[in-house]
Amino acid sequence: MLSGLIALAAGAAAQTSQVSKDPAKDLFEGVCSGCHALDRIRTQHLNKQQWRERTSAMIDQGAVLTPEETNLLLDYLVKNFGPEPEQ
């Protein structure tokens, strides 16, 4: 019975960690960090078109992304590193 409870708890913990993962962030960290320091990217505040141009250039230079991954990454970049609000 104890082993059953342990297995149940482990399964619940695994589900919780899967739900909290952000695939867009994982993609950003996995793909972009292959060539760039992530701090360099985090300091840029580009709009969607500018990020699209950057990612297209990176794909031309060998970054491997599907069209779906590219869209996911663009949305992540704009949401987290888009233009700063005007003051």
Secondary structure by P-SEA (a helix, b strand, c coil): caaaaaaaaaaaaaaaaaaaccaaaaaaaacccccccaaaaaaccccaaaaaaaaaaaaaabbbbcaaaaaaaaaaaaacccccccc
